[in-house]
């Protein structure tokens, strides 16, 4: 299952991505927001990231105006590897090399087709492991060594 969340700046793109993901056969849970009224992106970034870490969802997608705020927020949650991507190569590498479990997109900088292309590239890629796993293990060690953001 994929959990997807956005603030008001990502609402339109989130709606398009939900349709795209469902057409591809994915089970999708919408974590909000469902209004164009101004909301605080950290609330949705935290909710999605915590659901991924808890195993409620296998993967997450977050969208705010630029993607920057959601990326910063999600990466504060131990166990999250959120990747803000703007092209297909970045989306593929986010999974192949970094095993990103949360994809982050900018609702005000991407059109619907580009966002679907990025999500598709990320979802279709596979983590390569090997030397990349060694690097992820170092990131995990950092998370354990640094006090939690909780």
C-alpha positions as CSV (number, residue, x, y, z in Angstrom):
1,X,0.0,0.0,0.0
2,X,1.1,3.5,-0.7
3,X,0.1,6.4,1.6
4,X,0.0,9.8,0.0
5,X,-0.2,13.2,1.7
6,X,0.0,16.9,0.7
7,X,-0.5,20.4,2.0
8,X,-2.7,22.8,0.1
9,X,0.1,23.5,-2.4
10,X,0.2,19.9,-3.4
11,X,-3.5,19.1,-3.4
12,X,-4.2,19.2,-7.1
13,X,-1.1,17.1,-7.9
14,X,-2.0,14.6,-5.2
15,X,-5.4,14.1,-6.7
16,X,-3.9,13.4,-10.1
17,X,-1.3,11.0,-8.6
18,X,-4.0,9.0,-6.7
19,X,-5.9,8.4,-9.9
20,X,-2.6,7.4,-11.7
21,X,-1.6,5.0,-8.9
22,X,-5.0,3.4,-8.7
23,X,-5.0,2.9,-12.5
24,X,-1.7,1.1,-12.1
25,X,-3.3,-1.2,-9.5
26,X,-1.8,0.2,-6.3
27,X,-3.8,0.4,-3.1
28,X,-3.6,4.0,-2.1
29,X,-4.5,5.7,1.2
30,X,-5.0,9.5,1.2
31,X,-3.6,11.1,4.4
32,X,-4.9,14.5,3.5
33,X,-5.3,17.4,3.2
34,X,-8.5,17.4,1.2
35,X,-9.0,21.2,1.0
36,X,-7.2,24.1,-0.6
37,X,-7.3,26.0,2.7
38,X,-3.9,26.7,4.0
39,X,-2.5,24.0,6.3
40,X,0.9,23.2,7.8
41,X,2.9,20.7,5.7
42,X,4.8,19.2,8.7
43,X,1.5,17.8,10.0
44,X,1.0,15.7,6.8
45,X,4.7,14.9,6.3
46,X,4.9,13.5,9.8
47,X,1.7,11.5,9.4
48,X,2.8,9.8,6.2
49,X,6.4,9.2,7.4
50,X,5.2,7.6,10.7
51,X,2.8,5.3,8.8
52,X,5.6,4.1,6.6
53,X,7.9,3.5,9.5
54,X,5.2,1.7,11.4
55,X,4.6,-0.6,8.4
56,X,1.0,0.6,7.8
57,X,2.2,1.5,4.3
58,X,5.1,0.1,2.3
59,X,5.8,3.4,0.6
60,X,4.8,7.1,0.9
61,X,4.5,10.1,-1.4
62,X,4.5,13.6,-0.1
63,X,3.7,16.8,-2.0
64,X,3.9,20.5,-1.0
65,X,4.5,23.6,-3.1
66,X,8.2,22.9,-3.8
67,X,8.7,19.6,-2.0
68,X,11.4,21.1,0.2
69,X,9.4,21.4,3.4
70,X,7.9,17.9,3.1
71,X,11.4,16.4,2.4
72,X,12.9,18.1,5.5
73,X,9.9,17.0,7.6
74,X,9.8,13.4,6.6
75,X,13.6,13.0,7.0
76,X,13.3,13.9,10.6
77,X,11.5,10.6,11.2
78,X,14.0,7.8,12.0
79,X,13.8,5.1,9.3
80,X,12.6,7.4,6.5
81,X,14.6,8.0,3.4
82,X,12.6,10.7,1.6
83,X,13.9,11.9,-1.7
84,X,12.8,15.1,-3.4
85,X,13.1,14.5,-7.1
86,X,12.6,16.6,-10.2
87,X,13.5,14.3,-13.1
88,X,13.2,10.6,-14.0
89,X,16.8,9.8,-13.4
90,X,16.7,11.2,-9.9
91,X,13.5,9.2,-9.2
92,X,15.0,6.0,-10.4
93,X,18.3,6.6,-8.5
94,X,16.3,7.4,-5.3
95,X,15.1,3.8,-5.3
96,X,18.0,2.0,-6.9
97,X,20.8,3.6,-4.9
98,X,19.1,5.1,-1.8
99,X,16.1,2.7,-1.4
100,X,13.9,5.8,-0.7
101,X,10.7,4.8,1.0
102,X,9.1,8.2,0.5
103,X,9.0,10.1,-2.7
104,X,8.6,13.9,-2.5
105,X,7.3,16.1,-5.2
106,X,6.7,19.9,-5.7
107,X,3.1,20.6,-6.5
108,X,3.8,24.1,-7.8
109,X,6.8,23.1,-10.0
110,X,5.6,19.9,-11.7
111,X,2.7,19.3,-14.0
112,X,0.6,16.2,-13.6
113,X,2.2,14.2,-16.4
114,X,5.7,14.9,-15.1
115,X,4.7,13.9,-11.5
116,X,3.2,10.6,-12.8
117,X,6.4,9.9,-14.8
118,X,8.5,10.5,-11.7
119,X,6.3,8.3,-9.5
120,X,6.3,5.6,-12.1
121,X,10.1,5.6,-12.5
122,X,10.5,5.4,-8.7
123,X,7.9,2.6,-8.3
124,X,9.3,0.6,-11.2
125,X,12.9,0.8,-9.9
126,X,14.4,-1.8,-7.6
127,X,17.0,-1.2,-4.9
128,X,20.4,-2.6,-6.0
129,X,21.7,-3.4,-2.6
130,X,25.5,-4.2,-2.5
131,X,27.6,-1.1,-1.9
132,X,24.4,0.9,-1.6
133,X,23.3,-1.1,1.4
134,X,26.6,-0.4,3.1
135,X,25.9,3.3,2.7
136,X,22.4,2.9,4.0
137,X,23.7,1.0,7.0
138,X,25.9,4.0,7.8
139,X,22.8,6.3,7.6
140,X,21.0,4.0,10.0
141,X,24.0,4.1,12.4
142,X,23.8,7.9,12.3
143,X,20.1,7.8,13.2
144,X,20.9,5.5,16.2
145,X,23.7,7.7,17.3
146,X,21.9,11.1,17.1
147,X,19.1,11.8,19.6
148,X,15.7,11.4,18.2
149,X,13.6,14.3,17.0
150,X,10.6,13.0,19.0
